[in-house]
Amino acid sequence: AHDLVFGTPVNDPLGGLALGDGDLGSLLWTGEDCLHIHVNKTDLWDDSSLTDDTLCSKEDEDLTCLRHGGEITIKFHSPCFDMLYQDTYEARLSLADAAAHIDSRTPFSAIRMDSFASAQAHTTMLRCQMTTAEPETPEIELARFGSRNLWRWYERIKHVPEAGLAGTQAHADGDRLYITQELNGTRFCLGLAVVTEGGLRSERLHSHAGRITLGSACEHRFTLFYTIALGADIPDARQNCAAALDEAIARGYAALYAEHQADWAAFWNRSFIRIPDDYVENIYYLSLYYSYSECRGAYPPHFTQGIWGFRHDFLPWNCYFYYNMQHMYGPLFAAGHGYLADNYYRMRRQGLDAAYRYAKRFKNLDGAFYHDVTDRYGRGADYDSDNCTPAPQLAMEMWHYYRYTGDEAFLRETVLPVMIGAGRLYLSLLHKEEDGLYHLNGTTAYEG
């Protein structure tokens, strides 16, 4: 009852089907003759070359930012997803088993695609069955084009069209395509394997793309396996990626899907709610689906588009904004899924030392100043430093986490240090004035 269902082709990424294994995300949408899959991950960091305690200045785009993984495109040679030619069509995001299903029938073809993201294998799979009126040669392309992060896209844009394009290499190897990417502080490999009964041919198109072409036939059955792996260097990342693909292919689509179904059944059975307003109930369960799909990685997802961006490296409001992030995590405890906030709170705890340094430098105060705007290291922005409210709010949310989970190690290692830092900050803001009362100055209420 809570599935997201489209009766016409999903030809806009803003309405795309979102899959995720908690860390690796895929956004699926269609062109007139193709399927697009944009692939992202929670920890593809391109670190700033700045060594200062602040993450950036208003004038500088050189800051730690999250880059995208790449894009897979399955190209057909007839307008199989053009709305004009649809006989029957359904695209369904099935929440119970976290799977995407696309069924399209036109005078040219009948195409069925099923896809899911396996947390057990950290690999996403897509199975395609197609019958065409005339022989066709489907093409599967893997590409990565970097771009501007444009984190302050509304204020200052420098004309640097070549930014973000360096460090990419595409490789073709039998039934596989790989793209390796060198970032500042991160090396990763996006790998794609095609399993099919018929023949295929792979080729490197250029440094940013490769292609696999299937044989000419009226019947095609093939399965894609793809993942992203990090490594100490590029060869290590590629080796890790190949090993993950080997394991997933060996275990097989059916076995991994059975484990995937069981995992999601356990997730949904942790809590249940019935809301009289059907629309609100649908949004509630869709929000929980998104959370489990993207909140289990090494880093928390970003609040604007999570792990489902679609325009190269573009990520509006690139940094972590606490006031936006809290909306993702605050409601999870009551829903029985507070553990999904773990990576966010641990990241903020790791930024505690930076928060102490920030308070001393910008406020000349003792304690921990948690800026609303931070990078993954907890470095705050060098502006808007009058807002002292994130520190106690984070401490309160972490306390709630402990109250729901009873995790005493988390209380000792994460919650108490942040609570102490927030308390010390506010104590140092208190000053006794002429009226004999203590006043709190030098801060704004909430966001301002």
Disulfide bonds with the S-S distance in Angstrom:
none
